[in-house]
Amino acid sequence: MKSERRFEPVTVNKKAERGIRAGHPWVYGAELVRGVPEGFE
């Protein structure tokens, strides 16, 4: 049985949003606007 992973919501800037919509697999830390995940450096 797979365990459920919980992710906190984050807000990204417009550049990151375009990348996500285009299928880019990640965002850079500088593109996070609000809600930096725990343990993120």
Order of alpha helices (4+ residues) and beta strands (2+ residues): beta-alpha-beta
